[in-house]
């Protein structure tokens, strides 16, 4: 992993699981199809690994509709999204009726083109075709699409093609991203993104800049709870991983150790900030030793180990306000673990990485182009194609 470090921290129909070997082969094909993000080690999100920076939920259903006449049609983007050779590469929801998805199309010379679809309460638009992959993320009750530059250097020529597309109650908004020098603090209206380095994106101005956190070389999974606290996982290039949090937009940070020997991990925080589900990374060089799935219901003051599984196949924790959560295990016996809630579910065989917006859980289909959603904490699932 280089400047933009990979986040493979990668919701029920009754389906018989495929043999484990087939799942491994399908996973390889899926990962190949979701071609790596171009340049500087930027890697395409596996399933839903959109590195979503999450703001408070706000309106869950949404009612506003922007004027249809104000939504332009981008023919090149429409062609890419509907091409039979194109594939879905990620999805993010702002509410159950507001989402954005990424679509990729293979090009000659092992290159890819990307476009994005945005839908708000039944109104739809697209983001323009780009060579650098789109990231889709949640910001409040919005879902937006961002194609970032290859690096965070102000001289990088790919800044000229970088773009942010939003679909608001005022209509479609497209802004070119603007470079700004690194900062140790960020604005109250900024969205944090983690691609190895931590970044702050201002939705009004389009300014994207690196955020320097003392003691951190690499940052993962930033999340803003409804109290205004930002959480993330951070670590030095050589050293143990920690859970970090700030209540004052980066002026001060506090942290706690993830676990003995862990250099990182995958963290989920509930909207109210009280429930946390943590999957520490395995010890360096040891991929098969089980790691714990840990649960806290008091903002990380106390932790309980609720399960342990092999780390390569354990991913995507989510956390709910009621003191429970989910985590996906894709080993020989596939399980949808339910920390704090009891016996695991048997997940659909095509379930990919999980993300939650409140109690609404979603995933991009494993080795497929459909999105999967659950409104009952992973018990049952619905499918749709996010075009």
C-alpha positions as CSV (number, residue, x, y, z in Angstrom):
1,X,0.0,0.0,0.0
2,X,1.3,3.4,-0.9
3,X,-0.2,6.8,-0.4
4,X,-3.7,5.5,-0.8
5,X,-3.6,2.3,1.1
6,X,-6.0,-0.5,0.2
7,X,-8.9,-1.0,2.5
8,X,-9.9,-4.6,2.0
9,X,-11.8,-4.4,5.3
10,X,-13.8,-6.3,3.4
11,X,-27.3,-7.8,3.9
12,X,-31.8,-13.4,3.7
13,X,-32.8,-15.6,1.1
14,X,-32.4,-19.3,1.6
15,X,-29.5,-20.2,-0.6
16,X,-27.1,-23.1,-0.3
17,X,-23.5,-21.8,0.0
18,X,-21.1,-22.6,-2.8
19,X,-18.0,-24.7,-2.1
20,X,-15.3,-22.7,-0.4
21,X,-12.9,-23.2,-3.4
22,X,-15.5,-21.7,-5.8
23,X,-15.9,-18.8,-3.5
24,X,-12.2,-18.2,-3.6
25,X,-12.1,-18.3,-7.4
26,X,-15.1,-16.0,-7.6
27,X,-13.5,-13.6,-5.2
28,X,-10.4,-13.4,-7.4
29,X,-12.4,-12.8,-10.5
30,X,-14.5,-10.1,-8.7
31,X,-11.4,-8.4,-7.4
32,X,-9.8,-8.4,-10.9
33,X,-13.0,-7.0,-12.3
34,X,-12.9,-4.2,-9.9
35,X,-9.6,-3.0,-11.3
36,X,-7.3,-1.2,-9.0
37,X,-7.7,2.5,-8.8
38,X,-5.2,4.1,-11.2
39,X,-1.9,5.6,-9.9
40,X,-0.3,6.1,-6.5
41,X,-1.6,2.8,-5.2
42,X,-5.2,3.8,-5.2
43,X,-7.2,0.6,-5.0
44,X,-10.8,0.0,-6.1
45,X,-13.1,-0.8,-3.3
46,X,-13.9,-4.5,-2.9
47,X,-17.7,-4.9,-2.8
48,X,-18.7,-1.9,-0.8
49,X,-15.4,-0.8,0.4
50,X,-16.0,2.8,-0.5
51,X,-14.2,4.1,2.5
52,X,-17.4,6.0,3.4
53,X,-17.1,9.0,5.6
54,X,-20.4,9.0,7.6
55,X,-22.3,12.0,8.8
56,X,-25.5,11.9,11.1
57,X,-28.4,10.1,9.4
58,X,-30.9,13.0,9.3
59,X,-34.1,12.3,7.3
60,X,-34.3,8.5,6.9
61,X,-36.8,8.3,4.0
62,X,-36.4,11.7,2.3
63,X,-39.1,13.5,0.5
64,X,-37.6,16.3,-1.6
65,X,-37.3,15.9,-5.3
66,X,-35.1,18.2,-7.4
67,X,-36.7,19.6,-10.5
68,X,-36.4,16.9,-13.3
69,X,-35.8,19.6,-15.9
70,X,-32.6,20.6,-14.1
71,X,-31.0,17.2,-14.5
72,X,-28.8,16.9,-17.6
73,X,-28.2,13.6,-19.4
74,X,-24.6,12.6,-20.0
75,X,-24.7,10.2,-22.9
76,X,-21.2,8.9,-22.5
77,X,-21.9,8.1,-18.8
78,X,-25.2,6.4,-19.7
79,X,-23.5,4.3,-22.3
80,X,-20.9,3.1,-19.9
81,X,-23.4,2.3,-17.1
82,X,-25.6,0.3,-19.4
83,X,-22.8,-1.5,-21.4
84,X,-23.0,-5.3,-21.0
85,X,-19.3,-5.3,-20.4
86,X,-19.5,-2.8,-17.5
87,X,-19.7,-3.9,-13.9
88,X,-20.9,-2.5,-10.6
89,X,-17.9,-1.6,-8.4
90,X,-19.5,-0.1,-5.3
91,X,-22.5,1.6,-3.7
92,X,-23.2,4.0,-0.8
93,X,-26.5,5.0,0.7
94,X,-27.3,8.3,2.4
95,X,-30.8,7.1,3.3
96,X,-32.7,4.0,2.0
97,X,-34.0,6.1,-0.9
98,X,-30.8,8.0,-1.7
99,X,-27.8,6.2,-3.1
100,X,-24.8,6.4,-5.4
101,X,-23.1,3.6,-7.3
102,X,-19.9,3.2,-9.3
103,X,-19.6,1.4,-12.7
104,X,-16.4,0.4,-14.4
105,X,-15.8,-0.5,-18.1
106,X,-12.7,-2.3,-19.4
107,X,-10.7,-0.5,-22.0
108,X,-7.8,-1.5,-24.3
109,X,-4.4,-1.9,-22.7
110,X,-5.7,-3.1,-19.4
111,X,-7.2,0.3,-18.5
112,X,-10.6,1.2,-17.2
113,X,-13.2,3.9,-17.5
114,X,-15.5,4.8,-14.6
115,X,-18.8,6.6,-14.2
116,X,-21.3,6.9,-11.3
117,X,-25.1,6.9,-10.8
118,X,-26.8,9.1,-8.2
119,X,-30.4,8.6,-7.1
120,X,-32.3,10.8,-4.7
121,X,-35.9,9.8,-3.8
122,X,-36.5,8.5,-7.4
123,X,-34.7,11.3,-9.2
124,X,-31.6,10.1,-11.0
125,X,-28.4,11.6,-12.6
126,X,-24.9,10.4,-13.5
127,X,-21.3,11.6,-12.9
128,X,-19.1,12.0,-16.0
129,X,-16.7,9.3,-17.3
130,X,-13.3,9.5,-15.8
131,X,-10.1,7.4,-15.9
132,X,-9.6,7.6,-12.1
133,X,-12.2,5.5,-10.2
134,X,-15.1,7.1,-8.4
135,X,-15.5,6.8,-4.7
136,X,-19.1,6.9,-3.5
137,X,-19.8,8.0,0.0
138,X,-22.4,9.2,2.5
139,X,-22.5,12.8,3.7
140,X,-25.5,13.4,6.0
141,X,-28.6,12.2,4.1
142,X,-26.8,12.5,0.8
143,X,-24.9,10.0,-1.3
144,X,-22.3,11.5,-3.6
145,X,-19.6,10.5,-6.0
146,X,-16.0,11.7,-6.1
147,X,-13.3,11.0,-8.6
148,X,-10.1,12.0,-6.9
149,X,-6.6,12.8,-8.2
150,X,-4.0,10.1,-8.4
151,X,-2.0,11.8,-5.6
152,X,-2.4,14.6,-3.1
153,X,0.5,16.6,-4.6
154,X,-0.7,20.0,-5.8
155,X,1.3,19.6,-9.0
156,X,-0.4,16.3,-10.0
157,X,-2.0,16.9,-13.4
158,X,-4.9,14.6,-12.6
159,X,-6.4,17.3,-10.4
160,X,-7.8,18.8,-13.6
161,X,-10.0,15.7,-14.1
162,X,-11.0,15.3,-10.5
163,X,-14.7,16.0,-9.8
164,X,-17.4,15.8,-7.1
165,X,-21.0,15.2,-8.1
166,X,-24.0,15.7,-5.7
167,X,-27.7,15.4,-6.1
168,X,-29.5,17.7,-3.7
169,X,-32.9,19.2,-3.3
170,X,-31.6,22.0,-5.5
171,X,-30.7,19.7,-8.3
172,X,-27.4,18.3,-9.7
173,X,-24.2,19.9,-8.4
174,X,-20.8,19.2,-10.1
175,X,-17.6,20.7,-8.7
176,X,-14.0,20.3,-9.7
177,X,-11.9,19.3,-6.7
178,X,-9.4,21.9,-5.5
179,X,-6.0,21.3,-3.8
180,X,-5.1,22.9,-0.5
181,X,-2.1,22.5,1.8
182,X,-2.2,19.8,4.5
183,X,-3.8,20.8,7.8
184,X,-3.9,19.4,11.3
185,X,-7.5,20.6,11.8
186,X,-10.6,20.4,9.6
187,X,-13.9,22.3,9.3
188,X,-17.2,21.4,11.0
189,X,-18.8,20.9,7.5
190,X,-15.9,18.7,6.1
191,X,-16.2,15.0,5.4
192,X,-13.3,12.8,6.3
193,X,-12.0,10.2,3.9
194,X,-9.3,7.7,4.6
195,X,-7.1,6.3,1.8
196,X,-4.1,5.4,3.9
197,X,-3.7,9.2,4.5
198,X,-6.6,11.1,6.1
199,X,-8.3,13.7,3.9
200,X,-11.0,16.3,4.4
201,X,-13.4,17.2,1.7
202,X,-15.5,20.4,1.8
203,X,-18.8,19.8,0.0
204,X,-19.4,23.5,-0.6
205,X,-16.1,24.5,-2.1
206,X,-14.7,21.2,-3.4
207,X,-11.5,21.7,-1.5
208,X,-9.7,18.4,-0.7
209,X,-6.7,18.4,1.6
210,X,-4.7,16.0,3.7
211,X,-5.2,16.0,7.5
212,X,-2.2,15.4,9.6
213,X,-2.9,13.5,12.9
214,X,0.0,13.4,15.4
215,X,1.3,9.8,15.7
216,X,-0.5,8.5,12.6
217,X,1.0,7.5,9.2
218,X,-2.1,5.6,8.0
219,X,-5.8,6.1,8.8
220,X,-8.8,4.0,8.1
221,X,-12.6,4.0,8.5
222,X,-13.4,7.5,9.7
223,X,-16.9,7.8,11.1
224,X,-18.9,10.7,12.5
225,X,-21.5,9.9,15.2
226,X,-24.5,12.0,16.1
227,X,-22.7,13.5,19.1
228,X,-20.2,15.2,16.7
229,X,-17.3,12.9,17.5
230,X,-15.1,11.6,14.6
231,X,-13.7,8.1,15.1
232,X,-11.0,6.3,13.0
233,X,-8.4,3.6,13.2
234,X,-4.8,4.9,12.9
235,X,-1.3,3.5,13.0
236,X,2.3,4.3,12.3
237,X,4.0,2.5,9.5
238,X,5.8,0.4,12.1
239,X,3.8,0.2,15.3
240,X,0.6,-0.8,17.0
241,X,-2.8,0.3,15.8
242,X,-5.1,2.5,17.9
243,X,-8.7,3.8,17.9
244,X,-8.6,7.6,17.6
245,X,-11.3,10.1,18.2
246,X,-11.7,13.9,18.2
247,X,-14.5,16.1,19.5
248,X,-13.1,19.4,18.3
249,X,-12.4,18.8,14.5
250,X,-8.8,17.7,15.0
251,X,-7.6,20.3,17.5
252,X,-7.0,17.4,19.9
253,X,-7.1,13.6,19.5
254,X,-7.4,10.8,22.1
255,X,-6.7,7.2,21.4
256,X,-6.9,3.7,22.9
257,X,-4.9,0.6,21.8
258,X,-6.7,-1.9,19.5
259,X,-5.1,-5.0,20.9
260,X,-1.9,-6.7,21.7
261,X,0.2,-7.1,18.6
262,X,-2.4,-5.5,16.2
263,X,-1.1,-3.0,13.7
264,X,-4.6,-2.0,12.6
265,X,-8.2,-3.3,12.4
266,X,-11.7,-2.8,11.2
267,X,-14.0,-0.7,13.4
268,X,-17.7,0.0,13.2
269,X,-19.4,2.6,15.4
270,X,-23.2,3.0,15.8
271,X,-24.9,6.3,15.1
272,X,-25.1,7.3,18.7
273,X,-21.5,6.4,19.3
274,X,-22.1,3.9,22.1
275,X,-22.0,0.5,20.3
276,X,-18.7,-0.5,18.7
277,X,-17.7,-3.6,16.9
278,X,-14.0,-4.2,16.3
279,X,-12.0,-6.8,14.3
280,X,-8.3,-6.4,15.1
281,X,-5.8,-7.2,12.4
282,X,-3.8,-10.4,12.8
283,X,-0.2,-10.3,13.9
284,X,2.2,-9.4,11.1
285,X,3.2,-12.4,9.0
286,X,0.6,-14.7,10.6
287,X,-2.6,-14.8,8.5
288,X,-4.3,-17.9,9.8
289,X,-4.4,-17.4,13.6
290,X,-7.9,-16.5,14.7
291,X,-8.6,-13.0,15.7
292,X,-11.3,-11.8,18.1
293,X,-14.6,-10.1,17.2
294,X,-15.0,-7.6,20.0
295,X,-18.1,-5.6,21.2
296,X,-18.4,-2.5,23.3
297,X,-21.6,-0.8,24.4
298,X,-20.1,2.1,26.3
299,X,-18.1,4.0,23.7
300,X,-15.0,1.7,24.0
301,X,-14.6,1.8,27.8
302,X,-15.1,-2.0,28.1
303,X,-14.9,-4.7,25.5
304,X,-16.2,-8.3,25.3
305,X,-14.9,-10.9,22.9
306,X,-18.0,-12.5,21.2
307,X,-16.3,-14.7,18.6
308,X,-12.9,-15.5,16.9
309,X,-12.3,-16.4,13.3
310,X,-9.4,-16.5,10.8
311,X,-8.7,-12.9,9.7
312,X,-8.5,-13.3,5.9
313,X,-12.1,-14.2,5.7
314,X,-13.5,-11.9,8.5
315,X,-14.7,-8.5,7.5
316,X,-17.1,-5.6,7.4
317,X,-18.3,-5.0,10.9
318,X,-21.4,-2.8,11.4
319,X,-22.9,-1.5,14.7
320,X,-26.4,-0.6,15.8
321,X,-27.7,1.7,18.5
322,X,-29.3,-1.2,20.4
323,X,-26.0,-2.6,21.5
324,X,-25.7,-5.2,18.7
325,X,-23.9,-5.5,15.4
326,X,-22.9,-7.7,12.4
327,X,-19.7,-9.1,10.9
328,X,-19.3,-11.2,7.8
329,X,-17.2,-14.4,7.9
330,X,-16.6,-16.0,4.5
331,X,-14.6,-19.1,5.5
332,X,-15.5,-22.7,4.7
333,X,-18.6,-22.2,6.9
334,X,-20.0,-18.8,5.9
335,X,-21.6,-16.9,8.8
336,X,-23.2,-13.5,9.4
337,X,-22.0,-13.0,13.0
338,X,-24.3,-11.1,15.3
339,X,-22.3,-9.6,18.1
340,X,-24.6,-9.0,21.1
341,X,-27.6,-10.5,19.3
342,X,-27.0,-14.3,19.5
343,X,-26.7,-17.1,17.0
344,X,-25.2,-16.2,13.6
345,X,-27.3,-16.1,10.4
346,X,-26.4,-18.1,7.3
347,X,-25.8,-15.3,4.8
348,X,-26.8,-15.3,1.2
349,X,-23.9,-16.9,-0.8
350,X,-23.5,-13.7,-2.8
351,X,-23.3,-11.3,0.1
352,X,-20.4,-8.9,-0.1
353,X,-19.0,-6.4,2.3
354,X,-21.4,-4.8,4.7
355,X,-22.2,-1.1,5.5
356,X,-25.0,0.4,7.6
357,X,-26.9,3.6,7.7
358,X,-28.6,3.4,11.1
359,X,-30.5,0.1,11.1
360,X,-30.5,-0.1,7.3
361,X,-27.7,-2.5,6.1
362,X,-26.5,-2.8,2.5
363,X,-23.9,-4.6,0.4
364,X,-22.8,-4.9,-3.2
365,X,-23.4,-8.4,-4.5
366,X,-20.4,-10.7,-4.4
367,X,-19.3,-11.4,-7.9
368,X,-22.4,-9.6,-9.3
369,X,-23.8,-6.2,-10.2
370,X,-26.8,-6.0,-7.9
371,X,-27.0,-4.2,-4.5
372,X,-28.4,-6.0,-1.5
373,X,-30.3,-4.4,1.3
374,X,-31.7,-5.5,4.7
375,X,-34.0,-3.7,7.1
376,X,-34.0,-6.4,9.8
377,X,-30.4,-6.5,10.8
378,X,-29.4,-9.0,8.2
379,X,-32.1,-11.6,8.5
380,X,-33.6,-11.1,5.0
381,X,-32.3,-9.3,1.9
382,X,-33.7,-7.6,-1.2
383,X,-31.8,-7.1,-4.5
384,X,-31.8,-4.4,-7.1
385,X,-29.5,-3.2,-9.9
386,X,-28.3,0.3,-9.0
387,X,-28.3,1.8,-12.5
